[in-house]
C-alpha cells in the first residue's frame, strides 16, 4: 500500500509556530544515534518509531534496534523493501511500505518515554542534477528539511501520525497500537488539538544544540570542498577528453570541431567558435562552432581582425583577453566609436547578443595559428573565472600542438608524394635513357662496323650508313642537351638576358628553325596568324622564347599528320601579358592528361612504346622556362584525335615605336649567333 501524504507536511499543519530546518545526512545520523543512545542508557521503556527510506539504510542500524527491543516491546521500524525486508513481528515490528510511498523520501525517529521525549521528522530535498552523478558525493551532500525537538507535545503529535500510518500498513497490529496509545498518548492533554508553539525549537540541552550547529557548519564546509573538488575533477576530465580527442586525429577540421564542441559543452557557454588566422590577417572566416539552444550561428561568417584592439592586444601579449561586460568595457566602446570597424563590432554585439566575451589566441612557439572565442549571450553578463580562463588556455595550448602535428603530418605526406614522384621519375629516366641511348648507339655501332668490315661496299650504301649514323648521333645529342637544359632550369643555373623584343620576329625564327631541322620530312602546314602591327613589345630573353616556341611546334608536328594544320596566334590579356597559342589538328590529349603532359618524361603511350620519338622532356622544359619569366602555360584539348592547343603568357614591355629598331637588330644578331653555334656543334 502506498500513501501520498507527507508526515512532515501533516505535522507542520498542526504545529503552526514551527518552521522546518535544513539538515545534512551526517547531522541526522548523529542525532538519531544520540536519541537511540538515550534509550539504550536509560531504564525507561519508551515507544520507539523509526522510518528508514530504504532497506539498505535500515540494515546499517539493525543491530542497534535489536538491542533497543530488549528495553521495550513498543518498537516499530519502517522501510521500503529491497531484498528480504518485510512485515515481521520477531524482535520488533517491521513495516514494509511501497517504494512509491512518501515515506521513501522521509527520515523519521520518534521516542516517547515516561521521563523524556524527542522526535526527528524530516523530508529529503532533491539534489541538483550536477550533484547526482557521483554516488559517494550524493550520499555526502544529501539534505533534509524538517523538525528536530525535545518538545513533548510535538513528539506526541508526531507519534500519533506515525502510529496511524502503521495501522494502515499492518491492520493486524491494531491491538498493539491501541496499547501504545493507552500507555504513551491518551494521558496527554491536547494531543488532538492544533499545537501552537512560541519558540521554533525547545531544547533542554544547549550543548546538544551547539553540537548540531557545529556538525552543520562542518558539513557546509565539507560540501563546499566537495563541490570545489568536483569542479576541478570535471575540468580535468574536460581537458583530458579534449587532449585524447585531438590526439586521435590528424585532420585539422576534426581537431577544431572537437575542441569547440567539448569546450562549449564543458563550460556551458552560449557560443564557442574557432578560426584560423595569422598576425597580419585583416579578416578571418569562422571555421568551427558550438552553439547552445536558441543561439544564432556565425559559422562561415567573416570576422574582422584589422583594427580590432582585442585581437591586437591578444597577439601582442600572447594571452587571453576577457570582457565581462561588452556594454561597459572601454576597449569595446573604443571600437564602437570608430567608423568601419566600429560599426562591424557594434552590429556583431547586437545581432549575436554577445554580453560577455573571451578571446583566446592559439600560439605555438610564438606563431599564431588561430583564435578561439567564447560568447555569453544572456541579458545578464558574467564574470569570467580565473579557473575557466586557465582551462581554456590549457585547451588552446593542446589545440596548437595538435594543429602543428597535423600540419607536420600533411607536410610529411606531401614529402612522401614528392619522393614517390622522384622515384617514378628515376624509373622513367632509366627507361628513357636505356631506350633512347641504346637504340641509336646500336644503330651507330652497326653502321660503323659495316663500314669497317666491308671496304668494298658500294658508295651509295656507304653514304646511307654514314647518314644513318649521323642521324642517330644527332638524336643522342638532342637527348643529352635536353637533360642538361632541364637540369640548368630546375637548378637555377640559367642566366637570363632580358631585352625588349618583337614577338612576331621570335615566332618567325622559331618556325624557320623547325623547318630547317625537318627538311627531309613532310611537315604539316604551319600558319602564323599574328599581325606585327597590332602586337606590343615584350621584355624577355629572346633565345629562351624561341626555344619554347620551337619545342611547342616540334611537339605539334610530331603528333599531327602531314595533311594536318598547325597555327600560331597571339593576343593581349588586359594590357599586362601577351598570350601565345600553338594549336594543331593532330592526335589530341585526353582530358585527364592535360596537367600531366608537362611532367618530365611524360609519354602518353609509355616510355618504351611510342609511335613518335622524343625524350618526353620538351614540355617540361617549356614549363620551366615560362615559369622563370613569371608566365603561365597550359594545354587544352576536346579529346582524343580532336587536336590540341598549348597556351603560354609573356609579360608586356610598353615601348615607343623608336625602340623597335634596336630590338629587331638584337633579334637578328641573336638569330645569327644561334645559327653559328649550331654549325659549330655539327
HURACOR-V53479 format. One record per backbone hydrogen bond with DSSP energy under -1.0 kcal/mol. CO is the residue of the C=O (numbers start at 0). NH is the residue of the N-H. E is the energy in kcal/mol with one decimal. If there is no record, write none. Layout:
co:CO nh:NH e:E
co:CO nh:NH e:E
This chain:
co:0 nh:97 e:-1.2
co:2 nh:101 e:-2.3
co:5 nh:9 e:-2.1
co:6 nh:10 e:-2.4
co:7 nh:11 e:-2.4
co:8 nh:12 e:-1.7
co:10 nh:14 e:-2.0
co:13 nh:194 e:-1.5
co:14 nh:17 e:-1.6
co:20 nh:145 e:-2.3
co:22 nh:143 e:-3.5
co:23 nh:27 e:-2.1
co:24 nh:28 e:-2.6
co:25 nh:29 e:-2.1
co:26 nh:30 e:-2.5
co:27 nh:31 e:-2.8
co:28 nh:32 e:-2.3
co:29 nh:33 e:-2.1
co:30 nh:34 e:-2.5
co:31 nh:35 e:-2.6
co:32 nh:36 e:-2.8
co:33 nh:37 e:-1.5
co:34 nh:38 e:-1.2
co:35 nh:39 e:-2.2
co:36 nh:40 e:-2.0
co:46 nh:111 e:-2.3
co:47 nh:75 e:-2.7
co:48 nh:109 e:-2.9
co:49 nh:77 e:-2.8
co:50 nh:107 e:-1.8
co:53 nh:57 e:-1.5
co:54 nh:58 e:-2.4
co:57 nh:60 e:-1.7
co:60 nh:64 e:-1.7
co:61 nh:65 e:-1.6
co:62 nh:66 e:-1.5
co:63 nh:67 e:-2.2
co:64 nh:68 e:-2.0
co:67 nh:70 e:-1.8
co:67 nh:71 e:-1.3
co:73 nh:47 e:-2.8
co:74 nh:92 e:-2.1
co:75 nh:49 e:-3.0
co:76 nh:94 e:-3.1
co:77 nh:51 e:-3.4
co:78 nh:96 e:-1.5
co:79 nh:54 e:-1.4
co:87 nh:93 e:-2.5
co:92 nh:76 e:-3.0
co:93 nh:87 e:-1.5
co:94 nh:78 e:-2.0
co:97 nh:100 e:-2.0
co:100 nh:103 e:-1.8
co:101 nh:104 e:-2.0
co:102 nh:105 e:-1.5
co:104 nh:123 e:-3.3
co:106 nh:121 e:-2.2
co:107 nh:50 e:-2.8
co:108 nh:119 e:-2.6
co:109 nh:48 e:-2.7
co:110 nh:117 e:-2.4
co:111 nh:46 e:-2.9
co:115 nh:112 e:-2.7
co:117 nh:110 e:-3.0
co:118 nh:148 e:-2.1
co:119 nh:108 e:-1.9
co:120 nh:146 e:-2.7
co:121 nh:106 e:-2.5
co:122 nh:144 e:-2.6
co:127 nh:130 e:-1.4
co:128 nh:131 e:-1.3
co:133 nh:137 e:-2.3
co:134 nh:138 e:-2.1
co:135 nh:139 e:-1.9
co:136 nh:140 e:-2.3
co:141 nh:24 e:-1.6
co:142 nh:124 e:-3.0
co:143 nh:22 e:-3.2
co:144 nh:122 e:-2.6
co:145 nh:20 e:-3.2
co:146 nh:120 e:-2.8
co:148 nh:118 e:-2.3
co:150 nh:154 e:-2.3
co:151 nh:155 e:-2.7
co:152 nh:156 e:-2.0
co:153 nh:157 e:-2.4
co:154 nh:158 e:-2.5
co:155 nh:159 e:-2.3
co:156 nh:160 e:-1.9
co:157 nh:161 e:-2.2
co:158 nh:162 e:-2.7
co:159 nh:163 e:-2.2
co:160 nh:164 e:-1.6
co:161 nh:165 e:-2.4
co:162 nh:166 e:-2.1
co:163 nh:167 e:-1.2
co:164 nh:168 e:-2.3
co:165 nh:169 e:-3.2
co:169 nh:172 e:-2.1
co:170 nh:173 e:-1.6
co:172 nh:176 e:-2.8
co:173 nh:177 e:-2.2
co:174 nh:178 e:-1.8
co:175 nh:179 e:-1.8
co:176 nh:180 e:-2.1
co:177 nh:181 e:-2.4
co:178 nh:182 e:-2.8
co:179 nh:183 e:-2.7
co:180 nh:184 e:-1.6
co:180 nh:185 e:-3.4
co:184 nh:187 e:-1.5
co:201 nh:149 e:-1.7
co:204 nh:208 e:-1.4
co:205 nh:209 e:-2.4
co:206 nh:210 e:-2.3
co:207 nh:211 e:-2.5
co:208 nh:212 e:-2.4
co:209 nh:213 e:-2.4
co:210 nh:214 e:-2.4
co:211 nh:215 e:-2.8
co:212 nh:216 e:-2.6
co:213 nh:217 e:-2.6
co:214 nh:218 e:-2.3
co:215 nh:219 e:-2.2
co:216 nh:220 e:-2.2
co:217 nh:221 e:-2.4
co:218 nh:222 e:-2.9
co:219 nh:223 e:-2.5
co:220 nh:224 e:-2.5
co:221 nh:225 e:-2.6
co:222 nh:226 e:-2.4
co:223 nh:227 e:-2.3
co:224 nh:228 e:-2.6
co:225 nh:229 e:-2.9
co:226 nh:230 e:-2.6
co:227 nh:231 e:-2.3
co:228 nh:232 e:-2.7
co:229 nh:233 e:-2.5
co:230 nh:234 e:-2.2
co:231 nh:235 e:-2.5
co:232 nh:236 e:-2.6
co:233 nh:237 e:-2.3
co:234 nh:238 e:-2.8
co:235 nh:239 e:-2.7
co:236 nh:240 e:-2.6
co:237 nh:241 e:-2.4
co:238 nh:242 e:-2.6
co:239 nh:243 e:-2.9
co:240 nh:244 e:-2.4
co:241 nh:245 e:-2.8
co:242 nh:246 e:-1.8
co:243 nh:247 e:-1.0
co:250 nh:254 e:-2.3
co:251 nh:255 e:-2.4
co:252 nh:256 e:-2.1
co:253 nh:257 e:-2.4
co:254 nh:258 e:-2.1
co:255 nh:259 e:-2.2
co:256 nh:260 e:-2.3
co:257 nh:261 e:-2.6
co:258 nh:262 e:-2.3
co:259 nh:263 e:-2.5
co:260 nh:264 e:-2.3
co:261 nh:265 e:-2.7
co:262 nh:266 e:-2.4
co:269 nh:291 e:-2.8
co:270 nh:374 e:-3.1
co:271 nh:289 e:-2.8
co:272 nh:372 e:-2.5
co:273 nh:286 e:-1.3
co:273 nh:287 e:-1.9
co:274 nh:370 e:-2.6
co:277 nh:280 e:-1.5
co:281 nh:304 e:-3.0
co:281 nh:305 e:-2.4
co:283 nh:302 e:-4.1
co:285 nh:299 e:-2.1
co:287 nh:273 e:-2.0
co:289 nh:271 e:-2.9
co:291 nh:294 e:-1.8
co:297 nh:300 e:-2.1
co:300 nh:285 e:-2.2
co:302 nh:283 e:-1.8
co:304 nh:307 e:-1.9
co:307 nh:311 e:-2.8
co:308 nh:312 e:-2.6
co:309 nh:313 e:-2.2
co:310 nh:314 e:-2.5
co:311 nh:315 e:-2.4
co:312 nh:316 e:-2.6
co:313 nh:317 e:-1.6
co:320 nh:358 e:-3.1
co:322 nh:356 e:-3.0
co:324 nh:327 e:-1.0
co:324 nh:328 e:-1.9
co:328 nh:332 e:-2.1
co:329 nh:333 e:-2.2
co:330 nh:334 e:-1.8
co:331 nh:335 e:-2.5
co:332 nh:336 e:-1.2
co:334 nh:337 e:-1.7
co:338 nh:340 e:-1.8
co:339 nh:343 e:-1.8
co:340 nh:344 e:-2.3
co:341 nh:345 e:-2.5
co:342 nh:346 e:-2.4
co:343 nh:347 e:-2.4
co:344 nh:348 e:-2.7
co:345 nh:349 e:-2.0
co:346 nh:350 e:-3.3
co:347 nh:351 e:-1.9
co:348 nh:353 e:-1.3
co:354 nh:325 e:-2.3
co:355 nh:375 e:-2.6
co:356 nh:322 e:-3.5
co:357 nh:373 e:-2.5
co:358 nh:320 e:-2.8
co:359 nh:371 e:-3.0
co:361 nh:368 e:-3.1
co:361 nh:369 e:-1.0
co:363 nh:366 e:-1.3
co:366 nh:363 e:-1.9
co:369 nh:361 e:-3.0
co:370 nh:274 e:-2.2
co:371 nh:359 e:-3.6
co:372 nh:272 e:-2.4
co:373 nh:357 e:-2.1
co:374 nh:270 e:-1.8
co:375 nh:354 e:-2.9
co:375 nh:355 e:-1.6
co:384 nh:388 e:-2.3
co:385 nh:389 e:-2.5
co:386 nh:390 e:-2.1
co:387 nh:391 e:-2.5
co:388 nh:392 e:-2.5
co:389 nh:393 e:-2.1
co:390 nh:394 e:-2.3
co:391 nh:395 e:-2.7
co:392 nh:396 e:-2.2
co:393 nh:397 e:-2.0
co:394 nh:398 e:-2.7
co:395 nh:399 e:-2.4
co:396 nh:400 e:-2.1
co:397 nh:401 e:-2.6
co:398 nh:402 e:-2.6
co:399 nh:403 e:-2.2
co:400 nh:404 e:-2.5
co:401 nh:405 e:-2.5
co:402 nh:406 e:-2.7
co:403 nh:407 e:-2.7
co:404 nh:408 e:-2.4
co:405 nh:409 e:-2.5
co:406 nh:410 e:-2.8
co:407 nh:411 e:-2.3
co:408 nh:412 e:-2.5
co:409 nh:413 e:-2.5
co:410 nh:414 e:-2.6
co:411 nh:415 e:-2.7
co:412 nh:416 e:-2.6
co:413 nh:417 e:-2.5
co:414 nh:418 e:-2.8
co:415 nh:419 e:-2.7
co:416 nh:420 e:-2.6
co:417 nh:421 e:-2.8
co:418 nh:422 e:-2.4
co:419 nh:423 e:-2.5
co:420 nh:424 e:-2.6
co:421 nh:425 e:-2.7
co:422 nh:426 e:-2.3
co:423 nh:427 e:-2.9
co:424 nh:428 e:-2.9
co:425 nh:429 e:-2.4
co:426 nh:430 e:-2.3
co:427 nh:431 e:-3.5
co:428 nh:432 e:-3.1
co:429 nh:433 e:-2.6
co:430 nh:434 e:-2.2
co:431 nh:435 e:-3.8
co:432 nh:436 e:-2.1
co:434 nh:438 e:-1.9
co:436 nh:440 e:-2.1
co:437 nh:441 e:-2.6
co:438 nh:442 e:-2.1
co:439 nh:443 e:-3.0
co:440 nh:444 e:-2.7
co:441 nh:445 e:-2.4
co:442 nh:446 e:-2.6
co:443 nh:447 e:-2.7
co:444 nh:448 e:-2.6
co:445 nh:449 e:-2.3
co:446 nh:450 e:-2.4
co:447 nh:451 e:-2.4
co:448 nh:452 e:-2.5
co:449 nh:453 e:-1.6
co:453 nh:456 e:-1.6
co:457 nh:461 e:-2.4
co:458 nh:462 e:-2.4
co:459 nh:463 e:-1.7
co:460 nh:464 e:-2.3
co:461 nh:465 e:-2.4
co:462 nh:466 e:-2.7
co:463 nh:467 e:-2.3
co:464 nh:468 e:-2.1
co:465 nh:469 e:-2.6
co:466 nh:470 e:-2.4
co:467 nh:471 e:-2.2
co:468 nh:472 e:-1.9
co:469 nh:473 e:-2.3
co:470 nh:474 e:-1.9
co:471 nh:475 e:-2.1
co:472 nh:476 e:-2.6
co:473 nh:477 e:-2.5
co:474 nh:478 e:-1.8
co:475 nh:479 e:-2.5
co:476 nh:480 e:-2.6
co:477 nh:481 e:-2.4
co:478 nh:482 e:-2.0
co:479 nh:483 e:-2.5
co:480 nh:484 e:-2.6
co:481 nh:485 e:-2.5
co:482 nh:486 e:-2.1
co:483 nh:487 e:-2.3
co:484 nh:488 e:-2.4
co:485 nh:489 e:-2.7
co:486 nh:490 e:-2.0
co:487 nh:492 e:-2.5
co:498 nh:539 e:-2.7
co:500 nh:537 e:-2.4
co:501 nh:505 e:-1.4
co:502 nh:506 e:-2.0
co:503 nh:507 e:-2.4
co:504 nh:508 e:-2.3
co:505 nh:509 e:-2.2
co:506 nh:510 e:-2.5
co:507 nh:511 e:-2.2
co:508 nh:512 e:-2.2
co:509 nh:513 e:-2.1
co:510 nh:514 e:-2.4
co:511 nh:515 e:-2.4
co:512 nh:516 e:-2.1
co:524 nh:565 e:-3.3
co:526 nh:567 e:-2.6
co:530 nh:533 e:-1.6
co:531 nh:534 e:-1.1
co:536 nh:652 e:-2.1
co:537 nh:500 e:-3.2
co:539 nh:498 e:-2.2
co:540 nh:544 e:-1.9
co:541 nh:545 e:-2.7
co:542 nh:546 e:-1.7
co:543 nh:547 e:-2.2
co:544 nh:548 e:-2.4
co:545 nh:549 e:-2.7
co:546 nh:550 e:-2.3
co:547 nh:551 e:-2.3
co:548 nh:552 e:-2.2
co:549 nh:553 e:-2.8
co:550 nh:554 e:-2.5
co:551 nh:555 e:-2.1
co:552 nh:556 e:-2.7
co:553 nh:557 e:-2.3
co:554 nh:558 e:-1.4
co:558 nh:586 e:-2.4
co:560 nh:563 e:-2.0
co:563 nh:524 e:-1.7
co:564 nh:584 e:-1.2
co:565 nh:526 e:-3.1
co:566 nh:582 e:-2.5
co:567 nh:528 e:-2.9
co:568 nh:580 e:-3.1
co:570 nh:578 e:-3.6
co:572 nh:575 e:-1.5
co:572 nh:576 e:-1.1
co:575 nh:651 e:-2.3
co:576 nh:572 e:-3.1
co:577 nh:649 e:-2.3
co:578 nh:570 e:-2.1
co:579 nh:647 e:-1.9
co:580 nh:568 e:-2.5
co:581 nh:645 e:-2.2
co:582 nh:566 e:-2.4
co:583 nh:643 e:-1.0
co:585 nh:642 e:-1.5
co:586 nh:640 e:-5.2
co:589 nh:592 e:-1.7
co:590 nh:593 e:-1.2
co:592 nh:596 e:-1.5
co:594 nh:597 e:-1.1
co:595 nh:598 e:-2.0
co:598 nh:601 e:-1.5
co:602 nh:605 e:-1.6
co:615 nh:600 e:-1.4
co:616 nh:620 e:-2.4
co:617 nh:621 e:-2.1
co:618 nh:622 e:-2.3
co:619 nh:623 e:-1.9
co:620 nh:624 e:-2.3
co:621 nh:625 e:-2.6
co:622 nh:626 e:-2.4
co:623 nh:627 e:-1.8
co:624 nh:628 e:-1.3
co:625 nh:630 e:-2.6
co:626 nh:629 e:-1.4
co:631 nh:648 e:-1.9
co:633 nh:646 e:-2.9
co:635 nh:644 e:-2.8
co:638 nh:641 e:-1.5
co:643 nh:583 e:-2.3
co:644 nh:635 e:-2.7
co:645 nh:581 e:-2.7
co:646 nh:633 e:-2.2
co:647 nh:579 e:-3.1
co:649 nh:577 e:-3.0
co:650 nh:538 e:-1.2
co:656 nh:659 e:-1.4
co:658 nh:662 e:-1.0
co:659 nh:663 e:-2.4
co:660 nh:664 e:-2.2
co:661 nh:665 e:-2.4
co:662 nh:666 e:-2.1
co:663 nh:667 e:-2.5
co:664 nh:668 e:-2.8
co:665 nh:669 e:-2.4
co:666 nh:670 e:-2.3
co:667 nh:671 e:-2.7
co:668 nh:672 e:-2.1
co:669 nh:673 e:-2.3
co:670 nh:674 e:-2.3
co:671 nh:675 e:-2.2
co:672 nh:676 e:-2.3
co:673 nh:677 e:-2.1
co:674 nh:678 e:-2.0
co:675 nh:679 e:-1.9
co:676 nh:680 e:-2.3
co:677 nh:681 e:-2.1
